[in-house]
């Protein structure tokens, strides 16, 4: 598999398997995280040749960025890396609120730069729309930051189709991030075709559908985390999903690969998907994700897999 791609219309070259770093310092997202393990995850990614690391303010309210910054500084590899971060969340009145205003985002980028110990961020996303600030204006704020050299590429995340078009009214958008996997295919209706048409890179999150596509679950499994509220893990839907995953497992066995690697490799055959950023909580998981690059799917195999999950 061709291991490197340019993101969208940018000249930013990324390895096609990146690292989604929400378990690095994301104490508000996962129980029992250890900061040293988080730093080891970043070190393992670098040792494995990963050059695309995805973080956000909301991952530990800045802690993820701090830990990544420490390791990158320790290794002296900033110029070899593509770091993506995201902003929109702020702490106020004892809760987290969304803010896309110009002053807020400009301030957030400055704080992210300090935490990451860098003078530029390769890719900066607006993490969520705030429902108030016009999205073309938000894109304009990021364009200012790009013109100033604070960020290299403009991203947006978690927009619906109408919002995506509004954000890209002036053609500034370069990378878009949204949910997409074999299980969750809604992006194929409008979001992916739009990105393909406009030369925007599409980066999927939840690429393994919260673990469903790893093939590790049975119908007797019960969940006490955020999956317990996810309809894909409930009742008849869950049982039907497991049957589909069993068919995927059979394809993986034929290719002498793991089910998860085939599910991730399928995403890399999709138009506009230039890279994926699977997460990991342990260094071994991260090393395992990198084996996806050893899986080559033919067009017929990719079509067959698509058909299983139609």
N, C-alpha and C positions, 0 to 999 in steps of 0.2 A: 504494500500500500504506500502511495506517495505520502511521506510523513509530514511535509510542511506545506502550508498554504498562506497566501496573503489574506488578511482580514478585509473583506469588502473591497472598497476602492482604495484602501490605504496601502502603504508599502510595509506595513507591519507583518513580518513573517512569523507565524506560530506553528509549533508542532501540533499535530491534529488532536492529540490527547493532552489536555491541560489538567489542571488541578483546581477543583472547587473547594475553597479553604474555609467553609463555614464551621468545620469542626476544629479549626485552629483558633483557639481563644473564644469560641462562640458559647460562652458559659450560659448565656440566656437562652440558647437554642437546644443544648444537649446537657444532660446531667453528668456529673463526675468527669469533666474534662480536665486534663492536666496540661499546663502550659508547656512543660518540657517535651511532652509527647507531641504537642502541636508544633513545636519548633523542629522536632525530629521528622514530622511529616513533611515540612518544607524542605529539610535537608535531603530526605529520601526522594522527593520530587526532583530536586536539582541533580542528585546523583543519577537519577534515571533518565536524564536528558530532557525533562519537562522545561519548557521556557515560557509557559503561559499560566499565570496564577491569578485566580479570580477571588476577590474578597469584597467586603462591603463594611460600612460603618456599623450596620445593625448586627454584624457577627461579633458579639461581645462588646457592643458600643465602643468600637475603636480598638479593642484588644487584639483582634485578628490582624489588623493592619500593623500594630506595634510589633507583634511577634514575627511577622513576615519581614518587617523592616530590620529587625535585629539580625535575623539569619542572612538576609541579603547583604547587609553591611559586613557581617562576620566573614562571609564567603567572597566578598568583593566582586560580585557578578551582576551588578545593576545593569550594566550596558548590554548584557546578554539576555535580559529578561523582558517579558511583556507582562506588566502588572495591570490588571483591571480592578477598579473599585467602583463603588456605587454610593450614592447619597440621596437623601430625601427625608430620613427620619430625624426627629429631634425630641429631646426629653423636655416635657413641659407639664406643669400641674400634676406631677407624679405619674404621668403616662407618656406614651410615645405618640407623637403626632407627625403628620406629613407636611412638608414645606418645600415647594419648588421655586420659591421667589428668588430673584436674582441675587440679592444680598446674602440670603441664606446659603445658596449653592456655592457662591464664590467663597464664603467663609468656610464651608465644609471642605472644599478642595484644599484650601490652605491648611486646615487641620490634618487632612489625610496626608498631605505632603510631609508634614512634620512627623506624623506617626510612622510613615513608611520610610522616613529618613532619605528622601529623594527630592529632586527639584522638578520632577515632571512625573505624571501618571500616563502610561501608554494609552489606556482606554478608560474613560469615565462615563458611567451610566447614571441617568436619573432612575432611581430604583423603583419608585411607584409614582403615579400621578397624584397630585394633592387635591384634584377636583376643583381647584380655584384658578391657578395660574394658567393662562393660555399656553398650550403646548408648543406652538411655534415660537413663543417668547422664551420658553425653557430651552429649546434647541438653540436659540440665539445667545442665551447666556453661555452655553457650552461652546458655541462658536467663538465667543469673545475669549474664553479661557484657552481655546486651541490657538487662536491667533497670537495670544501672549506666550505660548509655549508651555503653559502649565499642564495641559493635557495634549495628547497626540491624536486621539480619535474620540468621536462622539457616539455615545451609546444610549439606548433607552431600554427599559425592561417593564414587563407587566402592563403593556398597553393593549387595548382591544383594537380591532381593525380600524375603526373610525379615528381613535386616538393616534394610532400609528401614522395615518395619513396626515393628521393635523400637525404632529410633531415634525414630520418630514416635508412640510409645506415648502420650505426653501431648499430642500435637497441636502440638508446637513447631516442626516443620519447615516452612520457607517456600520454600526453593529446593533443588532436587536436580540434581546434575550427573552425567552418565554418557555412555558412548559411544553415538552414534546417528547414522546416516547412511542414505542409500539402500542402501548395500552392507551395513551392519551394522544389522539390524532387530530384534535380540533384545528391545530395550526395549519393543516394541509388545505383547509377550505379557502382561507384568504391571506393569512399572515405569511406563510411560506411563499406562495406565488408572488405576493407583493415584494418581498425581499429579493426574490430571484430576479424579478423584472427591474428593480432599481439598484441592483449591485450591492445590496446590503447583506452582510454576513448574519446568519441566524445561529445563535448559540442556544441549544436546548438546555433547560434545567429539568431536574428529576428524570434524567435519561433512562434510569432503570425502574421508573415508576415506584419510588420508595422501596425498592428491593424486590418487588413482585417479579421482575424479569431476571432475577438471579437463579430462579428455579429451586430455591431453598425452602419454600413453604409447602405445607400440606393443608388439607381442609380442616385439620384439627388445631391449627395454630390460632392463638388468640393474641390480641395486641393491646398494650397498655400505654402506647405513645400516641403521636398524632395520627397514626394509621387507624386507630379505633373509630375515628370520625370520617374516614375516607371511604366513600361508597364502593370503590374498587376492591376493598377488603371485606365487604359485608355480604352475607347471605348468598343468594344464587349467583350474583355477579362475581363474587370471589371464586366460587366453584368453577364457573365458566372460564374465568381468567386462568385458573390453574390448568384446565384442560388445554387451553391454547399454549400455555408455557410448556406443557409436556410435549407438544408438537415441535416447539422451538428447540427443546432439549434434544429431540431426535436429530434435528438438523445439526446441532452442535456436536453430537456424538459422531455423526458421519464425518465431520470436519476435524475430529479430534481436538475440539475446542470446548471452552466452558460456555454455558448458556448466556451468562452475562456478557461475555466478550462478543458473542454473535449479535446480541441485542444492540450493543454499542456500535459494532461494525456496520450494522444495518443503518444506523443514523448517519454514519459517514458516507453512505451512498445517496443520501437525500440532497436534492438541489438546495443550494444556498447554505447548507450546513458545512461550514469550513473547519470547525473544531468542536469538540465536546469537552466538558469539564466535570467528569465524575468526581464526587467527593470521597473521602475516606476518613475513618477515625483512627486507623492503625497503619503504621508503615507497610505492613505486609499487604493490606488491602490496596494501598496505592501501587505497590509493585505489581500486584495482580492486574489492576486496571490497565497497566501499560502493555499487557500481553494482547490487548485488543488489536494493536498494530500488526500482529502476526496473522490476523484473520483476514483473508481475501474472499469477498463474496462476488460471485458472478452476477450479471444482471438477472439471470433466471432465478438464482437463489434468493436475491433481494426481493424479486417479485413474489416468489413463493412465500417468503416470510411475511411480506405485506398482506398477502391473501389470508394467512392464518388469522391475523388480527383485524381483518376488515370489520 
